[in-house]
Structure formats: C-alpha cells, structure tokens
C-alpha cells in the first residue's frame, strides 16, 4: 500500500479488511435479528466480553415496509462494518429479519459469520450455550489479527453534539470543525447528522456543496422535517431546543443549528447527502438524514461506516456505541469537572482565553488518531454501548 | 475573561460570558452598552434596539424574530424572540417556513473576521 510508505502523513494503526476498508476496533458482533432474541444475544456476548459485543434492539418484526428495511439495512451495515471482525447472528426463528441475510452481509465483506436460532436449538439455555462456544471461538480467531499503519484518508469521522449549551457553539463545536477541515483536506471523510439541528444553518452548508444535487437533497430533507411537523400541527420548539438548552441560554432552533453546524468546519466541501445508516461513499463531508436523538443519530452514522465518533457536549452525556469509540469533548469547565467520568477532552480553556481554538484542535486531532489506534475512550471503559435504530412508523 | 462575546460584526446580540448586573456598562466591540437587567452567562444581550418583527442576528445569521421591542441592554431569550422554523403550530402562509437558500452565506472575509475563533483569539 502506498500509504504505508508515507510516514510523513498523519495516520493510525487500524485493522485492514479484505474488502479494503479499515477498522479501528476488532469486535465479534453478536446480532439479534429481533427484540425477542436480544437477551440471549447479550448473554452470549457477555461470555466473550470485551471482544464480543451485542447489538440489542427493539425491532425486527411487526414493522411496516420502510421501517423493516431500515432495521434490516442498519443491522446488515453493522455486520459489514470494518470495526467488526466476525459476526454471530442470534435468531428466534419466526421473525421478519432474515438471519441468513445478515450473515451473508458479513461474509460478503470477508468476515466469518455464524447463526444460532433459539427455536431450533430448543430454548434459551441451549441457544446461549451453543452461541457462547461460537462467540469464544470467533474471538480466538480475531486475536491473531494485528493492527497496521493506515493513512488518515481511510478515516470516516462521525460529528455529533448533544446536551449543548452556549459553550458548544463557541468552543467545542468550532474545535471539532477545525479537525473536520483538516481531516477533509488530508483526504478523509466526515459525516454530520441531525437534520433538525441543521435547520436554520442549511444556507451555510448548501453554499459549500460541490454539486447542485447535494444542496437540493439537503434542502429537501430539511423541508420534509418542517412539513412533517406542520402535518402533525406540532411545534418542534417543545423538543428543539431542549429544556436544558434553553436554560443554558439557547433561544431557538436556528441558534442551536448555527452553533451545531460549526462541527462540519468552515471549508470542507459538502459532497453528499445520504439516507439513515446508508453507506458514506464519498471522501469529504457527508450529511446523513438522522433524527436529533443522540443514540439514534450515532447508530445511523456508525452504520454508514464511521469508525470513530467525536461527540461535543456542554452539559455532559454518557452515550457510547457498541462497535465505535465515542470521544467526548466539552468547552464547559464545570461539566469537565463534574462529569469527569464521561469527558475525554476538556477545551474550556477556549472560553477563558487560556487556549486557542487551534491549540484545542491540535489536541483533538491527536486524540482522534490515538483512539483510532486503539486507545479506549471513557464511554468504552464504562461499557456505554447504546444502540437504537431510527423508526418512523407504528409497530403493527 | 471578557464580559460578552460578539461573534459577527452583523450581530445585534452578544453572548454573556460572565453574570451581567443591572446598570453595568459593557464594552461590546467598541460601543458601551448599559445592562438593563441581570443576565446569566450563556444568555444574550441586545446590542441595540431590536424592533418588533425584526430579525435577531447571531453568528451573522438570523436566529429568530423579535416578538416584542427589545431595548439595547435587555435580556434576549424565549420571552422576546420567536423561532421561525419547524413551526407546525402557525399558519405557513404567515410565516417564513422556507429554507433561506436565497440569503447569501457569509462571505469569506466576514467569516474570517467573524468566527468565534478570531474574536476569542484576537
């Protein structure tokens, strides 16, 4: 690989997969096809922790067409994800999501994949026992894989904010924005979600679109969110900004969005706009159609292929992900102290002018590469592995 | 630490970085503003009179519309600013619900001078 011959460029130690993608973690993913097999999947994963992680979710059956497709595609995207080295699918036996399809999604990307079905194994105890043996065997197979030098252009960074306050727009988001600009200039990728939190700042992103289609798609999905609110006769102000945002001084969704959109940098061209958990196929900045709810948003962006998440926060929040490291960064000195358990990087020096934005961005850039190379984040150490698939329709 | 931060030269509000007291005179980009009510850090202060229906500008872009006349030095928040977006509860005919693509984005020069980075780092 030419990238291995260019040590002058920034990079990280990752797992190179046979499909050409690069992982920052090497997990055995234990995937329940449906909520009914979630507990068995969790018990199996626990038997081979921390290499094995479960993907418990609330869906997989009783869903209408579009939701069913999102559930299946999100689970399949996790099976194919470069942070996953092997897959065990835990089925019930009568559900809509087809276990074989998920196993095939993993195999197509060169990963070993096995299936255990609770009904055919004869219940929880037998399925857990058989699944645990398989998970341990898969974990043993991953133990010999080694990290190798990967160029920074192989990195897809998920940009997230949550529990925002006034420091988010002034310190942590612009710090992350500078890292985004630098990453994209070096040939890497970044993904920004949370459509409701782009509302009011879409003109800034649309003006950076490299082709009219991306700008049009962005405006279309933002208009859809506003139209949906109108169709329900609802005012999104009850949730956007959130009560905590308002206490912190954020007045409107436009104000929150203008601060939040700083995460996407100031120069990085907008290359693409994609559906929830759909592949992030282009280098540069991509916007993904996700809701603002933190866990659903991170779940979608990791599904799209992000191998590392940077999560800015004002008030502090614990959210992690089953397969991707989530780095927490805050510009609020009080939060950095009070929620030290959850905060990886304190950039509150920007607020009292003891640190420059460039200095903070240097530290965050180094942190991203260290974490990509295997350093555990606070969310990982604490076992925060939140996962939630976005759903739009009622369960039938 | 400064008392307030003005992010863009276009803004008609500033963000308090410290608790502001009634009667305190603050320096906001060269202009002296007398604080007319207590304002908590993170909350906004009007830099000049903002008329009813006028756009409230922060980051160089509109963050909502004044729902009352806001005198210079007053607290600017949900009691006197209304969002224009995501409003299913109001008649779309009477509101600007369209994305503001027509509005020109900040030009490079304004952004270079107006981003928080430059203001904070001087």
Interface residues (C-beta under 8 A of the other chain):
Chain A: X165 X166 X167 X169 X170 X171 X174 X178 X196 X199 X200 X201 X202 X203 X204 X206 X207 X215 X219 X222 X223 X225 X226 X229 X230 X231 X232 X233 X234 X235 X236 X237 X240 X246 X248 X249 X251 X252 X253 X254 X255 X258 X259 X266 X350 X351 X352 X353 X356 X357 X358
Chain B: X1 X2 X5 X7 X15 X16 X17 X40 X41 X42 X43 X44 X56 X58 X59 X61 X62 X63 X64 X76 X77 X78 X81 X82 X83 X84 X85 X86 X87 X88 X89 X90 X92 X97 X98 X99 X100 X101 X103 X105 X106 X111 X115 X116 X117 X120 X121
